[in-house]
Amino acid sequence: ASGGGNSSWVTLKVYDVLGREVATLVNEVKHPGEYSVRWNAQGVPSGVYLYRLSAGRFTSVKKMLVLK
């Protein structure tokens, strides 16, 4: 699918299991397409984290595990 669609404000944030925001990885307008983001988790302990991706009306929350 080629671009040309509507741009959306996109946020990608990481939270700890208590709901505290640990990092904001994306917070800007993006055009439709595929993107990748790398999170340097050097300053956080091992454990379970949640990431929340919001783009326009779409929101998804998933779990991830950080192991060191």
Backbone as CSV, one residue per row, in Angstrom:
resi,resn,N_x,N_y,N_z,CA_x,CA_y,CA_z,C_x,C_y,C_z
1,ALA,0.853,-1.179,0.000,0.000,0.000,0.000,0.889,1.229,0.000
2,SER,0.679,2.099,-0.940,1.500,3.302,-1.006,0.925,4.366,-0.102
3,GLY,1.748,5.373,0.224,1.348,6.447,1.115,0.257,7.294,0.499
4,GLY,0.093,8.502,1.051,-0.932,9.373,0.530,-2.168,9.388,1.401
5,GLY,-2.225,8.509,2.391,-3.356,8.501,3.311,-3.227,9.623,4.322
6,ASN,-4.089,9.605,5.301,-4.064,10.647,6.315,-2.955,10.400,7.321
7,SER,-2.257,11.467,7.670,-1.256,11.383,8.729,-1.964,11.359,10.069
8,SER,-1.320,10.777,11.079,-1.891,10.693,12.421,-0.838,11.052,13.444
9,TRP,-1.295,11.556,14.581,-0.397,11.746,15.710,-0.149,10.361,16.297
10,VAL,1.114,9.992,16.441,1.483,8.660,16.913,2.278,8.797,18.209
11,THR,1.906,8.001,19.211,2.699,7.927,20.435,3.006,6.473,20.726
12,LEU,4.225,6.234,21.189,4.648,4.911,21.635,5.359,5.119,22.963
13,LYS,4.728,4.620,24.031,5.258,4.824,25.372,5.440,3.485,26.070
14,VAL,6.411,3.436,26.965,6.706,2.241,27.745,6.374,2.543,29.201
15,TYR,5.709,1.584,29.868,5.289,1.728,31.258,5.775,0.537,32.060
16,ASP,6.001,0.756,33.365,6.284,-0.386,34.238,4.959,-1.002,34.673
17,VAL,5.018,-2.091,35.431,3.788,-2.808,35.794,2.914,-2.002,36.758
18,LEU,3.451,-0.951,37.359,2.652,-0.085,38.231,2.018,1.061,37.452
19,GLY,2.242,1.096,36.142,1.633,2.119,35.310,2.430,3.404,35.201
20,ARG,3.649,3.402,35.724,4.481,4.598,35.623,5.166,4.638,34.260
21,GLU,5.146,5.800,33.620,5.786,5.940,32.315,7.292,5.856,32.466
22,VAL,7.901,4.972,31.687,9.345,4.744,31.733,10.040,5.458,30.574
23,ALA,9.396,5.479,29.403,10.011,6.080,28.221,8.944,6.480,27.213
24,THR,9.201,7.544,26.484,8.404,7.924,25.320,9.305,7.741,24.106
25,LEU,8.946,6.801,23.256,9.782,6.468,22.104,9.361,7.209,20.845
26,VAL,8.062,7.486,20.715,7.542,8.232,19.570,6.470,9.170,20.092
27,ASN,6.483,10.420,19.610,5.461,11.392,19.977,5.434,12.462,18.888
28,GLU,4.886,12.081,17.715,4.921,12.978,16.564,3.926,12.531,15.504
29,VAL,3.702,13.396,14.532,2.843,13.062,13.400,3.619,12.141,12.462
30,LYS,2.964,11.065,12.041,3.581,10.108,11.114,2.638,9.871,9.936
31,HIS,3.220,9.655,8.769,2.452,9.242,7.599,2.221,7.741,7.683
32,PRO,1.162,7.227,7.062,0.941,5.770,7.064,2.160,5.044,6.519
33,GLY,2.487,3.920,7.115,3.629,3.134,6.672,4.154,2.278,7.795
34,GLU,5.273,1.632,7.548,5.914,0.783,8.558,7.097,1.520,9.152
35,TYR,7.227,1.408,10.459,8.317,2.047,11.180,8.884,1.060,12.181
36,SER,10.135,1.256,12.552,10.718,0.467,13.629,11.354,1.431,14.618
37,VAL,11.336,1.032,15.889,11.878,1.859,16.957,12.722,0.963,17.841
38,ARG,13.882,1.455,18.239,14.752,0.707,19.137,14.713,1.384,20.499
39,TRP,14.517,0.599,21.556,14.483,1.114,22.920,15.740,0.659,23.648
40,ASN,16.536,1.605,24.109,17.699,1.292,24.923,17.229,1.187,26.367
41,ALA,17.088,-0.030,26.870,16.560,-0.272,28.211,17.678,-0.355,29.250
42,GLN,18.804,0.268,28.964,19.960,0.176,29.852,19.654,0.699,31.259
43,GLY,18.828,1.728,31.376,18.581,2.336,32.678,17.437,1.737,33.467
44,VAL,16.845,0.642,32.997,15.704,0.041,33.702,16.041,-1.383,34.125
45,PRO,15.481,-1.825,35.248,15.759,-3.193,35.694,15.035,-4.239,34.847
46,SER,15.494,-5.475,34.936,14.796,-6.590,34.290,13.385,-6.678,34.833
47,GLY,12.470,-7.137,34.001,11.093,-7.303,34.452,10.114,-7.152,33.312
48,VAL,8.834,-7.125,33.673,7.752,-7.000,32.706,7.426,-5.522,32.521
49,TYR,7.261,-5.131,31.277,6.894,-3.764,30.920,5.731,-3.819,29.937
50,LEU,5.013,-2.743,29.844,3.919,-2.612,28.891,4.282,-1.510,27.912
51,TYR,3.931,-1.709,26.650,4.075,-0.602,25.711,2.723,-0.300,25.099
52,ARG,2.470,0.988,24.905,1.183,1.452,24.390,1.433,2.231,23.110
53,LEU,0.857,1.745,22.017,0.958,2.391,20.724,-0.390,3.012,20.399
54,SER,-0.396,4.315,20.142,-1.609,5.022,19.730,-1.323,5.735,18.422
55,ALA,-2.241,5.572,17.466,-2.143,6.243,16.169,-3.554,6.612,15.741
56,GLY,-3.868,7.900,15.792,-5.240,8.304,15.490,-6.180,7.690,16.503
57,ARG,-7.183,6.957,16.028,-8.148,6.306,16.928,-7.709,4.913,17.373
58,PHE,-6.621,4.408,16.817,-6.125,3.072,17.143,-5.244,3.122,18.390
59,THR,-5.476,2.185,19.306,-4.611,2.031,20.478,-4.409,0.548,20.738
60,SER,-3.166,0.178,21.045,-2.840,-1.205,21.385,-1.854,-1.209,22.549
61,VAL,-2.108,-2.083,23.513,-1.203,-2.236,24.658,-0.728,-3.686,24.689
62,LYS,0.589,-3.875,24.768,1.161,-5.230,24.806,2.215,-5.308,25.889
63,LYS,2.488,-6.541,26.320,3.516,-6.788,27.331,4.839,-7.143,26.674
64,MET,5.924,-6.813,27.355,7.244,-7.271,26.923,8.084,-7.543,28.155
65,LEU,9.080,-8.371,27.981,9.946,-8.775,29.073,11.353,-8.271,28.787
66,VAL,11.925,-7.572,29.771,13.296,-7.102,29.655,14.160,-8.021,30.521
67,LEU,15.160,-8.644,29.899,16.086,-9.525,30.599,17.498,-8.977,30.451
68,LYS,18.236,-8.976,31.545,19.615,-8.474,31.494,20.560,-9.507,32.064
